[in-house]
C-alpha cells in the first residue's frame, strides 16, 4: 500500500460540495488524488511532446488525425463499457 500524508488545500466551496455530493464523503480524497494524478500525467506528456517536437519537428497532420481517431475510438469503447446496451428480447 502506498504511504499517504494529509495536506491542507483550499478549494472553491461550491466545486468541493458538488464533488462530495457526486462521489460521497468517503471517496472525496480518492477523487482529488486521481484528478491530481491525471493533471500530473498530462503535464508530463506535454513536456515529452515538447521535447520530441524540438528534436524532430511537429507531429505531421496525418499522424495527429490518426491518433485523434484512435482516441475517439477508445472513448467510445470506454463509454460502452460504462453503459452497456440493454439486452434485447429474443423471439422464441
KACOR-V491360 format. One record per backbone hydrogen bond with DSSP energy under -0.5 kcal/mol. CO is the residue of the C=O (numbers start at 1). NH is the residue of the N-H. Records with the same first field share a line. If there is no record, write none. Layout:
CO = NH ; NH
//
This chain:
7 = 9
9 = 11
12 = 16
13 = 17
14 = 18
15 = 19
16 = 20
17 = 21
18 = 22
19 = 23
20 = 24
24 = 27
25 = 28
27 = 31
28 = 32
29 = 33
30 = 34
31 = 35
32 = 36
33 = 37
34 = 38
35 = 39
36 = 40
37 = 41
38 = 42
39 = 43
40 = 44
41 = 45
42 = 46
43 = 47
44 = 48
45 = 49
46 = 50
47 = 51
48 = 52
49 = 53
50 = 54
51 = 55
52 = 56
53 = 57
60 = 64
61 = 65
62 = 66
63 = 67
64 = 68
65 = 69
66 = 70
67 = 71
68 = 72
69 = 73
70 = 74
71 = 75
72 = 76
73 = 77
74 = 78
75 = 79
76 = 80
77 = 81
78 = 82
79 = 83
81 = 84
//
